[in-house]
């Protein structure tokens, strides 16, 4: 199959949309298909940002999102439709469509091509966080693009239910894979642990973007627990405020690849704070690393964390519940180990190869449905 992946973000960006788009392109190449990626241009790149990409990448002009320059927003460009037509696509894959994806959907419609839209970002929740309003407008835009797609793929049961509640049909579940070779328990690094916690403190880590919707400031109570050191990995506009809000925390900046895997495995507890996750890939990576998880009982973590078996679910936006959950694990090393083992077992079958083959199955079903309708 010839597939055009229209994505709002792609490496070197570090986020869930970019990572999933990259893994999708890699898997299609491995299975003998012919993908092309269309993504917003990267700002200020001195080297070719796509030198290591698994397939050709077409970049369209973009501007930084006001107040969050790490996020680029694509500008109108004829390159998108031209790239889809020139690639002679069989199917158009829309990754987290909102700006560029809307134009990709319009181009697919004009060209008579089937489109599969992958829902990845709770844009209504973001509107509520950043503007205090705009949820209705966000859902109207989402309904426009997902309603036009042949199929929408949701990453969790909570996300699928949210889509259907807001009038979006043809929704199927498509979860995310995790690299269980890269993220694994035996990467635990005693030297790194001594560097981060010279007094032998329990290491509680948050890994992800540092942005308002992630609610990382909820870890302030955890910072006050005796014998606990909070480690924050990531970057974003909230970092300056978080350095004040989280006294004693170690900020390691953005980390990737094997370095990130080593940090995951060296934690004692992984704590996620964001209530708007449609999936939450870092929870899976912590589980693959054999680390117990504390996460809000909302969105994607509801599918991922088996409460009192692989970790603990707590009420969203409740710093006291978060602190108490971490404290309970701090006092129970045997329980932490049991949760970590169970978490690793739970994700061992969730490889990118397995979910990539599921995605190809969705493409083939959509193509068959189009053929049947035409007949």
BASEZA-970112 format. One line per 3 residues: number of its first residue (from 0); their letters; for each residue x, z, y of C-alpha. Coordinates in Angstrom, 2 decimals, padded with zeros to 5 digits. Layout:
NUM> a> X/Z/Y; ...
This chain:
0> xxx> 000.00/000.00/000.00; 000.99/-000.60/003.58; 000.18/002.55/005.56
3> xxx> 000.49/003.23/009.28; 000.82/006.96/010.06; -000.31/007.59/013.63
6> xxx> 000.85/011.10/014.47; 000.68/013.25/017.58; 004.09/014.71/016.68
9> xxx> 007.08/013.76/014.51; 010.61/015.15/013.99; 012.75/016.20/015.75
12> xxx> 009.62/018.15/016.81; 009.18/021.31/014.73; 005.50/022.04/014.00
15> xxx> 002.94/021.61/011.26; 001.77/018.13/012.29; 005.33/016.77/012.51
18> xxx> 006.38/018.32/009.19; 003.33/017.07/007.31; 003.70/013.54/008.73
21> xxx> 007.35/013.49/007.66; 006.58/014.70/004.14; 003.79/012.11/003.85
24> xxx> 006.11/009.28/004.86; 008.79/010.48/002.43; 006.34/010.66/-000.45
27> xxx> 004.90/007.22/000.21; 008.40/005.74/000.13; 009.20/007.59/-003.11
30> xxx> 006.07/006.16/-004.71; 006.95/002.60/-003.70; 004.55/002.24/-000.77
33> xxx> 005.41/000.87/002.68; 004.71/003.34/005.53; 005.25/002.92/009.26
36> xxx> 005.09/005.85/011.70; 003.80/005.63/015.27; 004.58/008.72/017.38
39> xxx> 005.15/009.83/020.99; 008.60/009.16/022.44; 011.14/011.99/022.44
42> xxx> 012.43/013.08/025.85; 016.12/013.18/026.67; 017.39/012.20/023.22
45> xxx> 021.04/011.18/023.35; 021.10/010.07/019.71; 018.53/008.06/017.76
48> xxx> 015.86/010.68/016.89; 014.73/008.58/013.94; 018.10/007.87/012.36
51> xxx> 017.18/009.99/009.32; 013.53/008.98/009.13; 012.39/007.71/005.72
54> xxx> 010.70/004.65/007.22; 010.53/002.67/010.49; 009.22/004.61/013.48
57> xxx> 007.59/003.11/016.57; 007.72/005.38/019.63; 005.18/005.06/022.43
60> xxx> 005.70/006.39/025.99; 004.86/010.06/026.47; 004.81/012.90/028.99
63> xxx> 005.37/016.65/028.48; 002.26/018.80/028.24; 002.00/020.80/031.50
66> xxx> 003.20/024.34/030.91; 004.47/023.51/027.43; 007.22/020.86/027.73
69> xxx> 008.11/021.05/024.03; 004.83/019.21/023.33; 004.69/015.52/024.24
72> xxx> 001.44/013.68/024.95; 001.34/009.93/024.32; 000.45/007.59/027.18
75> xxx> -001.70/004.48/026.77; 000.39/001.70/025.28; -000.16/-001.66/023.63
78> xxx> 002.60/-000.80/021.16; 000.21/001.17/018.96; -002.28/-001.60/018.18
81> xxx> 000.52/-004.15/017.99; 002.40/-002.01/015.46; -000.67/-001.57/013.25
84> xxx> -001.38/-005.29/013.29; 002.24/-006.31/012.74; 002.60/-003.95/009.77
87> xxx> -000.44/-005.59/008.13; -001.73/-002.15/007.25; -004.10/-001.51/004.35
90> xxx> -005.03/001.93/005.68; -004.41/003.91/008.87; -003.50/007.60/008.51
93> xxx> -004.32/009.69/011.61; -002.29/012.93/011.64; -003.92/015.61/013.79
96> xxx> -005.69/013.01/015.96; -006.53/013.97/019.51; -004.79/011.67/022.02
99> xxx> -002.68/009.05/020.23; -004.91/009.40/017.17; -008.02/008.51/019.15
102> xxx> -006.36/005.26/020.19; -005.23/004.72/016.60; -008.83/005.12/015.42
105> xxx> -010.00/002.59/018.02; -007.31/000.12/016.95; -008.21/000.54/013.27
108> xxx> -011.88/-000.10/014.08; -011.07/-003.27/016.04; -008.91/-004.53/013.18
111> xxx> -011.50/-003.63/010.52; -009.13/-001.21/008.77; -010.10/001.98/006.93
114> xxx> -008.84/005.23/008.47; -008.17/008.65/007.00; -008.08/011.43/009.62
117> xxx> -006.17/014.63/008.82; -007.47/017.70/010.67; -004.58/020.06/011.39
120> xxx> -005.04/021.82/014.73; -007.79/024.16/015.94; -008.07/022.46/019.30
123> xxx> -011.20/024.38/020.25; -009.33/027.65/019.70; -006.45/026.35/021.82
126> xxx> -008.86/025.43/024.61; -010.27/028.95/024.51; -006.76/030.46/024.63
129> xxx> -005.27/028.32/027.38; -008.29/027.62/029.59; -010.95/030.14/028.63
132> xxx> -013.35/027.22/028.30; -013.49/023.67/026.99; -014.39/024.36/023.37
135> xxx> -017.42/022.08/023.58; -015.36/019.23/025.05; -012.73/019.67/022.32
138> xxx> -015.35/019.43/019.58; -016.94/016.37/021.18; -013.58/014.62/021.11
141> xxx> -012.94/015.70/017.53; -016.39/014.46/016.47; -015.70/011.10/018.10
144> xxx> -012.51/010.40/016.16; -013.34/012.12/012.86; -016.85/010.74/012.88
147> xxx> -015.44/007.22/013.05; -012.95/007.80/010.22; -013.78/006.84/006.64
150> xxx> -012.68/010.29/005.50; -011.51/013.54/007.09; -009.08/015.74/005.19
153> xxx> -009.17/019.47/005.93; -006.28/021.77/004.95; -008.36/024.84/004.03
156> xxx> -011.88/025.86/003.10; -012.28/027.60/006.47; -011.26/024.42/008.32
159> xxx> -013.61/022.28/006.20; -016.50/024.65/006.91; -015.71/024.59/010.64
162> xxx> -015.73/020.79/010.69; -019.01/020.53/008.83; -020.61/023.20/011.03
165> xxx> -019.76/021.08/014.07; -021.35/017.94/012.67; -018.37/016.18/011.11
168> xxx> -019.12/014.60/007.72; -017.16/012.97/004.89; -014.83/015.99/004.74
171> xxx> -012.59/016.60/001.74; -010.06/019.35/001.07; -006.37/018.39/001.17
174> xxx> -003.95/021.29/001.22; -000.25/021.20/002.12; 002.77/021.29/-000.12
177> xxx> 005.78/023.57/000.05; 009.43/022.93/-000.83; 010.00/025.51/-003.57
180> xxx> 013.56/024.28/-004.08; 014.59/024.92/-000.49; 012.54/028.12/-000.06
183> xxx> 013.38/030.50/-002.88; 014.15/034.22/-003.39; 017.78/033.86/-004.50
186> xxx> 018.83/032.86/-000.97; 018.56/036.50/000.15; 021.72/037.12/002.18
189> xxx> 023.08/040.67/002.38; 025.56/039.76/005.13; 022.75/038.38/007.28
192> xxx> 020.68/041.49/006.64; 023.56/043.72/007.77; 023.91/041.62/010.92
195> xxx> 020.21/041.84/011.78; 019.71/045.46/010.67; 023.04/047.30/010.81
198> xxx> 021.22/050.58/010.25; 019.58/049.34/007.07; 016.19/048.86/008.74
201> xxx> 013.31/047.08/007.01; 013.22/043.48/008.28; 009.79/042.22/009.37
204> xxx> 009.84/038.59/010.45; 007.65/036.25/012.46; 008.58/032.57/012.18
207> xxx> 006.82/029.93/014.23; 006.14/028.66/017.73; 006.22/031.18/020.55
210> xxx> 003.03/030.22/022.36; -000.03/032.15/023.59; -002.30/031.08/020.71
213> xxx> 000.14/032.59/018.19; -000.46/036.14/019.53; 003.08/037.24/018.63
216> xxx> 002.75/040.16/021.08; 000.56/041.84/018.43; 003.83/042.85/016.75
219> xxx> 004.53/045.35/019.55; 003.20/048.21/017.42; 005.38/047.13/014.50
222> xxx> 008.42/047.36/016.80; 007.63/051.05/017.23; 007.65/051.86/013.52
225> xxx> 010.63/054.01/012.48; 013.18/052.25/010.33; 011.73/048.79/011.05
228> xxx> 013.42/045.85/012.81; 011.32/042.88/013.95; 012.96/039.44/013.75
231> xxx> 011.46/036.52/015.68; 012.41/032.93/014.82; 011.18/030.06/016.97
234> xxx> 010.94/028.96/020.57; 008.23/028.16/023.08; 006.82/029.08/026.47
237> xxx> 005.97/032.68/025.52; 009.54/033.67/024.70; 010.41/035.38/028.03
240> xxx> 007.27/037.52/027.94; 007.75/038.35/024.27; 011.29/039.62/024.87
243> xxx> 009.70/042.25/027.10; 006.66/042.91/024.88; 008.70/043.41/021.69
246> xxx> 011.40/046.01/022.45; 014.23/046.03/019.94; 013.23/042.75/018.29
249> xxx> 015.93/040.22/017.42; 015.22/036.71/018.73; 017.05/034.04/016.73
252> xxx> 015.71/030.90/018.42; 014.63/027.82/016.55; 016.05/027.49/013.03
255> xxx> 015.52/024.73/010.48; 016.51/023.58/007.00; 018.66/025.74/004.76
258> xxx> 019.39/028.16/007.61; 015.66/028.85/007.97; 015.27/029.26/004.20
261> xxx> 018.05/031.86/004.18; 016.30/033.84/006.91; 012.97/033.75/005.08
264> xxx> 014.51/035.05/001.87; 016.35/037.82/003.72; 013.18/039.38/005.15
267> xxx> 011.33/042.31/003.60; 007.90/041.41/005.04; 006.59/038.26/006.71
270> xxx> 004.02/038.94/009.42; 001.92/036.16/010.88; -000.22/036.90/013.93
273> xxx> -002.05/033.71/015.00; -005.84/033.66/014.40; -006.26/029.87/014.85
276> xxx> -004.35/028.50/011.86; -006.10/025.72/009.98; -003.51/026.17/007.22
279> xxx> -000.29/028.12/008.09; 002.69/026.53/006.41; 005.02/029.44/007.18
282> xxx> 002.88/031.71/004.99; 003.50/029.36/002.06; 007.22/029.25/002.81
285> xxx> 007.37/033.06/002.87; 005.56/033.19/-000.48; 007.94/030.61/-001.95
288> xxx> 010.78/032.84/-000.73; 009.34/035.80/-002.65; 008.34/037.73/000.48
291> xxx> 005.07/039.69/000.85; 002.82/038.47/003.65; 000.68/040.21/006.24
294> xxx> -001.65/037.78/008.00; -005.00/037.69/009.83; -008.12/037.27/007.72
297> xxx> -009.02/034.02/009.47; -008.54/030.31/008.92; -005.91/029.01/006.52
300> xxx> -004.45/032.38/005.43; -007.77/033.20/003.75; -006.94/030.53/001.15
303> xxx> -003.25/031.38/000.92; -003.00/035.17/000.80; -004.56/036.90/-002.19
306> xxx> -005.31/040.30/-000.63; -003.52/043.14/-002.41; -001.87/040.72/-004.80
309> xxx> 000.47/038.51/-002.72; 000.10/040.36/000.58; -002.38/041.93/002.95
312> xxx> -005.06/040.39/005.16; -005.94/042.24/008.36; -008.63/041.77/011.03
315> xxx> -007.55/039.13/013.58; -006.26/040.32/016.97; -005.98/043.93/015.76
318> xxx> -002.48/045.28/016.50; -003.25/048.65/014.93; -004.34/047.09/011.63
321> xxx> -001.26/044.89/011.66; 001.04/047.85/012.29; -000.63/049.96/009.60
324> xxx> -000.40/047.15/007.04; 003.32/046.73/007.68; 003.81/050.51/007.57
327> xxx> 002.09/050.71/004.19; 004.44/048.07/002.78; 007.48/049.69/004.38
330> xxx> 006.78/052.80/002.32; 006.27/050.91/-000.97; 009.31/048.87/-002.09
333> xxx> 007.91/048.36/-005.59; 004.67/046.99/-004.13; 006.61/044.65/-001.85
336> xxx> 008.52/043.32/-004.83; 005.32/042.83/-006.84; 003.60/040.98/-004.00
339> xxx> 006.69/038.82/-003.53; 006.83/037.85/-007.21; 003.12/037.07/-007.28
342> xxx> 003.43/034.97/-004.13; 006.24/032.89/-005.58; 004.23/032.30/-008.77
345> xxx> 001.16/031.29/-006.75; 002.93/028.46/-004.88; 005.17/027.06/-007.61
348> xxx> 002.73/024.22/-008.36; 002.07/023.34/-004.71; 004.81/020.75/-004.34
351> xxx> 004.76/017.95/-001.79; 004.83/015.53/-004.73; 001.57/016.96/-006.08
354> xxx> -000.29/016.96/-002.75; 001.25/013.58/-001.84; -000.29/012.06/-004.96
357> xxx> -003.63/013.62/-003.98; -003.34/011.90/-000.60; -002.67/008.52/-002.21
360> xxx> -005.78/009.14/-004.30; -007.79/009.60/-001.10; -006.42/006.33/000.28
363> xxx> -007.39/004.47/-002.89; -010.90/005.95/-002.91; -011.44/004.93/000.72
366> xxx> -010.23/001.40/-000.03; -012.58/001.17/-003.02; -015.49/002.42/-000.91
369> xxx> -014.76/-000.24/001.73; -014.65/-002.92/-000.95; -017.94/-001.73/-002.44
372> xxx> -019.66/-001.77/000.96; -018.34/-005.27/001.69; -019.58/-006.48/-001.70
